[in-house]
Amino acid sequence: MHCSRGKKYTVESIALYYNSHQALVPHHITDEIEIQLNELNHKNYSRVELNKTTLRVSQILSKYGFFDATIKMVERIDKNTQSVAIDLYVEQGEQKPLYFCGNSYLSTEYLFNILSRFGKGILYIQPNLFVSELKSIYYEHGFWSAQIHMRQEEGALFFLIEEGAQAYIEQVQVIDTTLPIDDKVILIFQTLNGTTYDHAVYTKVSQEALSYLITQGYLDACIVRVDKVLIDKNIYELKIIIDQKERAIVDKTIIVGHPDWQEKAQFNSDVFYYSFAKTTTSMDN
């Protein structure tokens, strides 16, 4: 049996149709959408690329406040010419544009993408929740005194942002109320000294410190809390409270499938605290 895929179909045309409220969609929006659609015209037909373009059209509509827009696609296949004509029907729904003023550190696109996660909920959720969301985002980036004001005007939401100064971490103090802190842990956290606060950076550093403690046998180590102590205007000391808990003790080692390694796997000391580095060294010798 011989199978042939035949010639690829091409996109003969792709057209966009709005509902009876087309006047609500300004020309600069339709022009932006047309640019996306023209990328497919007279190209090889691909459902994957078509779906990507439809998604981009939806994102453009959302960018201009049409969060409830729906797009229906109709394909007309002509087997004689091996071509496909595509019609996209848009029901744009209610418009609620979002405007951001006063933001400098975080771009308008970034802030819009944060709120667009709510999707159609933007049309129905109490706008004060968006203020809380934006404050939380700014807080994570170290703008602990940021102020955000919101007002509604003719169906649009305006967010007036006073970013303030980003928190500066002058020093970090690491504390364990019961056990001495490993110097390596202190050095890891001290990489935050002299930096502006960013929660993503702090998270990466704290994970590195906890991972190190785990390799040293503190398998249940955790950060209890972080106190932010104001030293001067926008200058802080971080007090990181750690609970290392008890260090794990290796009672017995069993190597499944290798009984000849069993004697080598036992440790000489009566009490052997777990350490990944020590365990690896012992097994290699």
Secondary structure, 3 states (H helix, E strand, C coil): CCCCCCCCCEEEEEEEEECCCHHHCCHHHHHHHHHHHHCCCCCECCHHHHHHHHHHHHHHHHHCCCCCCEEEEEEEEECCCCEEEEEEEEECCCCCCEEEECCCCCCHHHHHHHHHHHHHHHHCCCCHHHHHHHHHHHHHCCCCCCEEEEEEECCEEEEEEECCCCCEEEEEEEECCCCCCCHHHHHHHHHHCCEECCHHHHHHHHHHHHHHHHHCCCCCCEEEEEEEEEEECCEEEEEEEEECCCCCEECCCCCCCCHHHHHHHCCCCCCEECCHHHHHHHHHC
